[in-house]
């Protein structure tokens, strides 16, 4: 079972933005469009965080728990829809996290 997600090749600016906004979420602040949108198809309290970088647009799939922000997947966005494989992998990882 893979318990960690490798950091994608974000630029320094994109890495700082992602960290800043995820920290705000951890502090209980709400993030809305264009920064984040809910993805109820993955599960309750799940969201997709948008990172616009120099050469790519990335997404961070995460869930907001009472005591943590759990990152389920990071991927390069290539189309309007979130790929089904990302949805299934995120569900699986969150199930594994809950079972651990």
Residue pairs with C-beta under 8 A, 6 or more apart in sequence:
1 96
3 96
5 71
5 73
5 74
7 15
7 74
8 58
8 74
8 75
8 76
10 18
10 51
10 53
10 58
11 53
11 54
13 53
14 51
14 52
14 53
14 54
14 58
17 51
18 49
18 51
18 60
21 31
21 35
21 36
21 49
22 49
22 60
22 62
22 69
22 71
24 31
25 31
25 36
25 62
25 64
25 69
26 68
26 69
31 47
31 49
34 50
35 49
35 50
36 47
36 48
36 49
36 50
37 47
37 48
37 50
38 46
38 47
38 48
39 46
39 47
39 48
39 61
39 82
39 87
40 46
41 87
42 61
42 63
42 72
42 87
42 90
42 91
42 94
43 63
43 91
43 94
44 63
45 63
45 64
45 65
46 61
46 62
46 63
46 72
46 90
46 94
47 61
47 62
47 63
47 64
48 59
48 60
48 61
48 82
49 59
49 60
49 61
49 62
50 57
50 58
50 59
50 77
51 57
51 58
51 59
51 60
52 58
56 76
56 77
57 76
57 77
58 74
58 75
58 76
58 77
59 73
59 74
59 75
59 76
59 77
59 82
59 86
60 71
60 73
60 74
61 71
61 72
61 73
61 74
61 75
61 82
61 86
61 90
62 69
62 70
62 71
62 72
63 69
63 70
63 72
63 94
70 94
70 97
72 89
72 90
72 93
72 94
72 97
73 86
73 89
73 90
73 93
75 83
75 86
